[in-house]
């Protein structure tokens, strides 16, 4: 082989290896529910180490996730509350395949660690506890926050709660507000309330209970569909399930 041919062959091999490396290692922009922050910050590095892909999470509540999905800004996949997929505009930004259930979690009430635990075991008991409380914190700009507010309406105490509510900027601020004494009660998803400085009083009574479901779905216009699907699949593995359980979520 002459020098020209050898140089061309070497260049071709280098370009092939470069392309192969690019195909294997992707940088994925992930839209994610704020209440999945602790779980995904644990799982993300595990996936990155195993695959070489990189993950950039954008955590937000449901209204903001819908806004981001429909803004035209590129993203590769979502791990989001199912309510995001109920918005027609947002759903159109994801692949046609059905979203995959990743995890689910119910609602509960928490107090500062060491504080007396009020009764929330029945709708009437929950109602009395909420009315008696001096302050209640939640994250209203989310599907979970919307459900809590709807629960107040179902109990007939929505107006009475308005003066007591202390809205926070993100799910992680709820247990912080309770632990610091800024709020007497936290009412939200139980996995978020499982945090240092607070104690779970109990789940909402069965008549008031629901589960927020988080789903994984690949973006319709991603340029890294294979890598994005790999992360969704990873979230369904036994190892990921163990982490989700440890974080207070029910896998699948």
MIKEVO-709626 format. One line per 5 residues: number of its first residue (from 1); for each residue x, y, z of C-alpha. Coordinates in nm, 4 decimals, always signed. Example, Ala and Ser with C-alpha at 12.3 -4.5 7.8 and 13.67 -1.06 7.14 Angstrom:
<sites>
1> +1.2300 -0.4500 +0.7800; +1.3670 -0.1060 +0.7140
</sites>
This chain:
<sites>
1> +0.0000 +0.0000 +0.0000; +0.1469 +0.3422 -0.0964; +0.1754 +0.6339 +0.1434; -0.1323 +0.8078 +0.0052; -0.3460 +0.4954 +0.0393
6> -0.2137 +0.4275 +0.3909; -0.2895 +0.7831 +0.4998; -0.6413 +0.7592 +0.3590; -0.7003 +0.4264 +0.5302; -0.5708 +0.5576 +0.8616
11> -0.7904 +0.8653 +0.8345; -1.0921 +0.6504 +0.7498; -1.0302 +0.4274 +1.0505; -0.9940 +0.7283 +1.2792; -1.3196 +0.8762 +1.1540
16> -1.4951 +0.5418 +1.1990; -1.3727 +0.5089 +1.5565; -1.4730 +0.8672 +1.6268; -1.8233 +0.8066 +1.4945; -1.8491 +0.4840 +1.6925
21> -1.7454 +0.6638 +2.0104; -2.0029 +0.9372 +1.9485; -2.2726 +0.6773 +1.8951; -2.1843 +0.5033 +2.2183; -2.1499 +0.8081 +2.4422
26> -2.4416 +1.0497 +2.4338; -2.5223 +1.3561 +2.6394; -2.8884 +1.3295 +2.7339; -3.1082 +1.6185 +2.8425; -3.3680 +1.4724 +3.0782
31> -3.6890 +1.6445 +3.1857; -3.7688 +1.5089 +3.5315; -4.0293 +1.5464 +3.8025; -3.8979 +1.7418 +4.1001; -4.0107 +1.4734 +4.3431
36> -3.7782 +1.2270 +4.1685; -3.4721 +1.4412 +4.2421; -3.3202 +1.2266 +4.5171; -3.3776 +0.9022 +4.3280; -3.2435 +1.0216 +3.9940
41> -2.9407 +1.1910 +4.1487; -2.8542 +0.8496 +4.2925; -2.9364 +0.6481 +3.9804; -2.7902 +0.8876 +3.7248; -2.4219 +0.8354 +3.8105
46> -2.4734 +0.4577 +3.8134; -2.6105 +0.4693 +3.4599; -2.3334 +0.7023 +3.3468; -2.0634 +0.4759 +3.4865; -2.2172 +0.1667 +3.3278
51> -2.2760 +0.3148 +2.9827; -2.0514 +0.6151 +2.9317; -2.3536 +0.8330 +2.8554; -2.3964 +1.1621 +3.0390; -2.7210 +1.2873 +3.1907
56> -2.8274 +1.6480 +3.2433; -3.1440 +1.6609 +3.4530; -3.3916 +1.9473 +3.4421; -3.6090 +1.9028 +3.7524; -3.9415 +2.0857 +3.7704
61> -4.3080 +2.0603 +3.8623; -4.5689 +1.9430 +3.6132; -4.6738 +2.2846 +3.4745; -4.3107 +2.3824 +3.4154; -4.2310 +2.0427 +3.2610
66> -4.5168 +2.0885 +3.0152; -4.3869 +2.4353 +2.9353; -4.0344 +2.3083 +2.8756; -4.1482 +2.0135 +2.6648; -4.3490 +2.2397 +2.4372
71> -4.1017 +2.5304 +2.4270; -3.9091 +2.3989 +2.1293; -3.5903 +2.3599 +2.3335; -3.4274 +2.0216 +2.2631; -3.4443 +1.7367 +2.5112
76> -3.3937 +1.3620 +2.4853; -3.6335 +1.1987 +2.7296; -3.8581 +1.2559 +3.0247; -3.9059 +1.0899 +3.3633; -4.2174 +1.2810 +3.4527
81> -4.5539 +1.2621 +3.6296; -4.8141 +1.0944 +3.4080; -5.0055 +1.4229 +3.4175; -4.7495 +1.5677 +3.1764; -4.8605 +1.3112 +2.9192
86> -5.2227 +1.4143 +2.9645; -5.1395 +1.7495 +2.8055; -5.1832 +1.7044 +2.4290; -4.9107 +1.9513 +2.3395; -4.6543 +1.7898 +2.5678
91> -4.7506 +1.4353 +2.4668; -4.6843 +1.5234 +2.1036; -4.3218 +1.5978 +2.1941; -4.2638 +1.2392 +2.3027; -4.2346 +0.9233 +2.0948
96> -4.5569 +0.7521 +1.9924; -4.4768 +0.4428 +2.2009; -4.6645 +0.4276 +2.5293; -4.4753 +0.5768 +2.8255; -4.3232 +0.3231 +3.0631
101> -4.4277 +0.3265 +3.4293; -4.1157 +0.3875 +3.6382; -4.2396 +0.4478 +3.9929; -4.5379 +0.5541 +4.2005; -4.5922 +0.7021 +4.5440
106> -4.8791 +0.8092 +4.7665; -4.9430 +1.1093 +4.9891; -4.8926 +1.1668 +5.3583; -4.8464 +1.4157 +5.6409; -4.5240 +1.4928 +5.8268
111> -4.4239 +1.6863 +6.1397; -4.0957 +1.8050 +6.2829; -3.8952 +1.5210 +6.4361; -3.9959 +1.4734 +6.7979; -4.3200 +1.6713 +6.7696
116> -4.6515 +1.5115 +6.8723; -4.8067 +1.3134 +6.5906; -5.1680 +1.4118 +6.5190; -5.4338 +1.1711 +6.3973; -5.4735 +1.1538 +6.0175
121> -5.6190 +0.8032 +5.9997; -5.9704 +0.9018 +5.8823; -6.1064 +1.1875 +5.6717; -6.2627 +1.3482 +5.9798; -5.9405 +1.3132 +6.1790
126> -5.7350 +1.4542 +5.8917; -5.9749 +1.7456 +5.8571; -5.9527 +1.8247 +6.2288; -5.5727 +1.8033 +6.2229; -5.5460 +2.0374 +5.9252
131> -5.7854 +2.2907 +6.0768; -5.5964 +2.2855 +6.4072; -5.2536 +2.3291 +6.2442; -5.1068 +2.6786 +6.2496; -4.9199 +2.6374 +5.9208
136> -4.8943 +2.3870 +5.6367; -4.6339 +2.3680 +5.3637; -4.6513 +2.2198 +5.0148; -4.5241 +2.2738 +4.6607; -4.8318 +2.3977 +4.4713
141> -4.6711 +2.4238 +4.1259; -4.6819 +2.0482 +4.0738; -4.9236 +1.7655 +4.0076; -4.8762 +1.6506 +4.3677; -4.9437 +1.9986 +4.5036
146> -5.2566 +2.0242 +4.2913; -5.3791 +1.6961 +4.4375; -5.3213 +1.8169 +4.7937; -5.5185 +2.1344 +4.7222; -5.7952 +1.9236 +4.5724
151> -5.7950 +1.7139 +4.8906; -5.8542 +2.0286 +5.0935; -6.1503 +2.1048 +4.8665; -6.2901 +1.7536 +4.9122; -6.2684 +1.7992 +5.2891
156> -6.4517 +2.1299 +5.2590; -6.1680 +2.3325 +5.4120; -6.0029 +2.4939 +5.1080; -6.0827 +2.8490 +5.2203; -5.9714 +2.7805 +5.5781
161> -5.6365 +2.6524 +5.4499; -5.5446 +2.9564 +5.2412; -5.4132 +3.1649 +5.5300; -5.2108 +2.8715 +5.6642; -5.0370 +2.7649 +5.3452
166> -4.6660 +2.8266 +5.3080; -4.5779 +2.7554 +4.9463; -4.2204 +2.6558 +4.8693; -4.0168 +2.6682 +4.5494; -3.9494 +2.2951 +4.5217
171> -4.0353 +1.9585 +4.6792; -3.7114 +1.9409 +4.8763; -3.8012 +2.2630 +5.0555; -4.1080 +2.1021 +5.2167; -3.9236 +1.8878 +5.4750
176> -3.6768 +2.1721 +5.5326; -3.9624 +2.4068 +5.6247; -4.1078 +2.1488 +5.8633; -3.7723 +2.0602 +6.0198; -3.6909 +2.4272 +6.0821
181> -4.0290 +2.4946 +6.2423; -4.1324 +2.7330 +5.9662; -4.4331 +2.5082 +5.9021; -4.6131 +2.2809 +6.1463; -4.7206 +2.0235 +5.8885
186> -4.5971 +1.9083 +5.5508; -4.8571 +1.7495 +5.3238; -4.7130 +1.5939 +5.0110; -4.5717 +1.2759 +4.8560; -4.4393 +1.0404 +5.1221
191> -4.1021 +0.9914 +4.9542; -4.0384 +1.3662 +4.9723; -4.1413 +1.3724 +5.3383; -3.8933 +1.0956 +5.4231; -3.6112 +1.3370 +5.5064
196> -3.3859 +1.4316 +5.7969; -3.5480 +1.6396 +6.0687; -3.9046 +1.5312 +5.9970; -4.1207 +1.2320 +6.0779; -4.4067 +1.0900 +5.8755
201> -4.7290 +1.1011 +6.0750; -4.8917 +0.8645 +5.8309; -5.0390 +0.8315 +5.4834; -5.3590 +1.0082 +5.3905; -5.6635 +0.7967 +5.4817
206> -5.7700 +0.5489 +5.2136; -6.0686 +0.7607 +5.1120; -5.8373 +1.0532 +5.0353; -5.5385 +0.8590 +4.9059; -5.4037 +0.8449 +4.5515
211> -5.0747 +0.7623 +4.3838; -4.8666 +0.9867 +4.1626; -4.7189 +0.7806 +3.8789; -4.3889 +0.8733 +3.7150; -4.3326 +0.7527 +3.3593
216> -4.0346 +0.7368 +3.1273; -4.0574 +0.8281 +2.7607; -3.8139 +0.9122 +2.4803; -3.8473 +1.2495 +2.3097; -3.9869 +1.2386 +1.9578
221> -3.7063 +1.4493 +1.8104; -3.4071 +1.3246 +2.0067; -3.0913 +1.2481 +1.8173; -2.9955 +0.9893 +2.0790; -3.2998 +0.7635 +2.0880
226> -3.1034 +0.4465 +2.1620; -2.9249 +0.5988 +2.4600; -3.2469 +0.7584 +2.5844; -3.4280 +0.4238 +2.5667; -3.1367 +0.2656 +2.7523
231> -3.1910 +0.4983 +3.0462; -3.5650 +0.4289 +3.0544; -3.4857 +0.0556 +3.0471; -3.2268 +0.1025 +3.3222; -3.4927 +0.2544 +3.5481
236> -3.6823 -0.0750 +3.5232; -3.3916 -0.2953 +3.6325; -3.3778 -0.4720 +3.9714; -3.0861 -0.2526 +4.0787; -3.2815 +0.0646 +4.0014
241> -3.5879 -0.0808 +4.1739; -3.3847 -0.1298 +4.4911; -3.2805 +0.2362 +4.4882; -3.6360 +0.3547 +4.4231; -3.7634 +0.1470 +4.7154
246> -3.4919 +0.2869 +4.9404; -3.6049 +0.6369 +4.8425; -3.9657 +0.5626 +4.9402; -4.1093 +0.4875 +4.5961; -4.2833 +0.1795 +4.4606
251> -4.1059 +0.0704 +4.1393; -4.3053 +0.0225 +3.8191
</sites>
